[in-house]
Amino acid sequence: MTESHGKGEVWVFGDYRNYFRNRVTLQLLARARDLAQGLGTKAGVLVFGSRMDEQVGDLAVESVAHGADKVYLIDNPALANYRVETYVNLIVRLAAEYRPAILLLGATRFGRELAPRVAKRLRTGLTADCLDLRLDEKGQLIQSAPAFGGNLVADIITPEDRPQMATVRPGAFQELPHDAQRRGEVVLLDLPDDLPRERVRLISAVRQPHRVEKLETARVVVCGGRGMGSKNKFKKLHDLARLMGGEVGATRPVVYAGWAGDETLVGQAGRQVKPQVLFSFGISGAIQHTAGIQEAELIIAVNKNPEAPMMKMADVAIVADAHQVCLALIKEIKTRLKARAV
């Protein structure tokens, strides 16, 4: 294959590990396809691994069904287990050879380990934890990411270096519907013989049960802020979410106060949620938080301050004590559930 075949394409690095639950690769492909169409090029995905692991082959097929025009697949038993130096070396070689215009990775622990190493070796810029990606009138990639501790959203471009690189948070984009009729090209590549020796040797590996990341895909999200009053009162939101089959989210002050874990943070510095219903309890509505909930279909806010930005953003605004409303909802739901059981 010649260098021109991949030149100018939009690439996504495919993480096949538990991809059927962690959808970030397929989410990125949706935006990669939009960007590729804007540039008049193709969307590609890089997949490394061994097809002895069925997920590798599955991801190749699913990638095409979810928007990829090309799948660059390196299938070799030596890649059965992830090794950071080997993966970095492979990405760098392929990017240097085929010269994609854009290279995207998920802002997961996996992507955050790979991306800066790849960018350094390619001598290009990297924007981390992006919330949005779009093209300007010149075809430059505009990368929107939190800045100044999450107080601002900055638009960043990489004007000269290529590829333009970014990591994107899970949930930032909606994956395209599965299209079994789509056709794409699978480019089978050989594993180079001259890869550098790994400085870290893998002795053994055991796949642990994967904890489902539900917050980004939950139909109901119950978010709480400092207005809940205390850590013990905040815990009641978990009871409410459980009764409604939802998940709990939190604002940054709540996480910093130790009322909730980092994995519950919703906003610029955390997760992007798109529920059918979002409950907002005791949240003022700072931009750091509201940036993560803008795609919620229905927002119900409870706050003592009727002038709080969240109250103006909400579809339904209730001026009341957040904790008291939470307790009242729990009581009402339990009463109705008990009545149904009779």
Secondary structure, 3 states (H helix, E strand, C coil): CCHHHCCCCEEEECCCCCCCCCCHHHHHHHHHHHHHHHHCCCEEEEEEECCCCHHHHHHHHHHHHCCCCEEEEEECHHHCCCCHHHHHHHHHHHHHHHCCCEEEEECCHHHHHHHHHHHHHHCCCEEEEECEEEECCCCCEEEEEEECCCCEEEEECCCCCCCEEEEECCCCCCCCCCCCCCCCEEEEECCCCCCCCCCCCCCCCCCCCCCCCCHHHCCEEEEECHHHCCHHHHCHHHHHHHHCCCEEEECHHHHHCCCCCHHHEECCCCECCCCCEEEEECCCCCHHHHCCCCCCCEEEEEECCCCCHHHHHCCEEEECCHHHHHHHHHHHHHHHHHHHHC
